[in-house]
Amino acid sequence: MQTEWLLPPHERTVPAILRRQEQLFGHRPCVTISGAAWRHGDLARVAACRAGALRVAGIKRGDRVAIMCSNRSELLETILGCSWIGAIAVPINSACMGPQIEYLLADSDAQLLVIECQFVERLQAVDVAKTSLKGVWEVGSAHGTTSSECSALPARRWPEPAEPIEAAPVLPSDVFAVLYTSGTTGPSKGVLCSHAHYYWWGANTADILGHTQDDVLCTTLPLFHINALHMFLQAAIVGCEAHYLGKFSASGFWPAMVATKATVIYLLGAMVPFLLAQPQTAQERNHNVRIGLGPGVPEAAGKAFLERTGVLMLEGYGATESNFVIAASRDAPPRGVMGWVRPGFDARVVDEHDNPVPEGQAGELVLRADEPFAFASGYLGKPDKTVEAWRNLWFHTGDRVVREADGAFRFIDRIKDAIRRRGENISSWEVEQVLLSHPGIAACAVYPVRSEHAEDEVMAAVVGKTGHSPDPRQIATFCESRLQKFAVPRFIDIVAELPRTENGKVQKYILRERGIPAGCWDLTLKA
């Protein structure tokens, strides 16, 4: 890693990094996002002024501010403003519906909600009495108006920046954000991301991708996830430029990359097959992109993408709780491995008793870091889950991998009962809770099946209550108003009973191995 990116421990905080980039790169462009175009020298003042507005609203150090927005300037501005005064940002997935929003607000103990006007109607399904909210800032509404119909909350239009205030004496160990990641046997868990944790995400990724000040980073991924969130810090540390775009569009992707003059791109595994399915265009070659980050890209798709576009999609491994721990080499062609463990980290493959297994044998990937606070500090309000995940002083990823003879790690599958679709982790437990609230469903099991796009699809096996004949179409409609769009089951199979152990536990591995039965209802074909 370049020496100038290795900041002294006391400078591994967002306010310190904002001041540093102001001094080193002041005149250079830094962030272009819907609603704003900021230079490196602007960001410290942007944060200080937004912090002033938060202070006027009663937000103080340690308070949590929930934010539910698409990729727009108010989201990033609120996050930076919170960091400036030592408050804690809680980004909420914009796909969340009423029940999930209520849970996240209550679990995070958020005092203020910043929400885009297009999502406000979802608050009608939120019981505010179960939360600690004291106010709502509505983003994107007409001047002087709000569309909030949640009368239990005092709502106001997004306020103008206030007078700048001094930064709080934030420590690298202080929590910067609570980032929710899907639970597997329970509801989503809030990952405690410290300032130092956030710094190391940015510094490690910049080093892995070989950034320079001339780079233009560009993503369509949402800022409420760590992948896009730390792209800002990459730019802030290096002195380069970051572009945040709206939702991913396969047909519009290359025109957007050409228009922004992007040199570094960020994709998820399923996006590459979508791009390869598009008709070839001249823009796939007439661009400035030199490299991309593409965790989970199928080996064949990565090779085809490189041949067709000239862009190497670099593999790697990181979790919200860990960091960018494993990465492939920029100088090596794709070969289907995640890569090698990075300096400053350690990785093992272990059995169910945490004993290391030999090379070539599959086991769980466990990780730890050399630097203090380079990993998350645990889960908010869930000490039992924190101890379980970090048992024996190693973070347990729940992923099954193999370590090859040359030290490379190859991903095999997930040990935990989680589903990953459209780049989102989906809790089968949460989907099952929604299904079980349906008046005609007696039992259900939710599990992943493979799709034609090299990712998971959500499948539900459903048992109807006595006297009921569940209608898959009606069940899907029921779920659509209660779940994120990406979590609604694509496949619904009405069954007489679920396979169970002698103790009554559902044997999901039998359902997974069975796959998609002939005649199973498919949401994409419901018309």
Buried (B, 14 or more C-beta within 10 A) or exposed (E): EEEEBEBEBEBBBBBBBBBBBBEBBBEBBBBBBBEBEBBBBBBBBBBBBBBBBBBEBEBEBEBBBBBBBBBBBBBBBBBBBBBBBBBBBBBBBBBBBBBBBBBBBBBBBBBBBBBBBBBBEBBEBBEBEEBBBBBBBBBBBEEEEBBBEBEEBEBBBBEEBBEBBEBBEBBBBBBBBBBBBBBBEEBBBBBBBBBBBBBBBBBBBBBBBEBEEEBBBBBBBBBBBBBBBBBBBBBBBBBBBBBBBBEBEEEBBBEBBBBBEBBBBBBBBBBBBBBBEEEEEEBBEEBBBBBBBBBBBBEEBBBBBBEEBEBBBBBBBBBBBBBBBBBBBEEEEBBBBBBBBBEBBEBBBBEEEBEEBEEEEBBBBBBBBEBEBBBBBBBBBBEEBBEEBBEEEBBBBBBBBBBBEEEBBBBEEBBBBBBBBBBBBBBBBBBBBBBEEBEBBBBBBBBBBEBEBBBBBBBBBBBBEEEEEBBBEEBBEBBBEBBBEBBBBBBBBBBEEBBEEEEEEBEBEBBBEBEBEEEBBBBEEEE
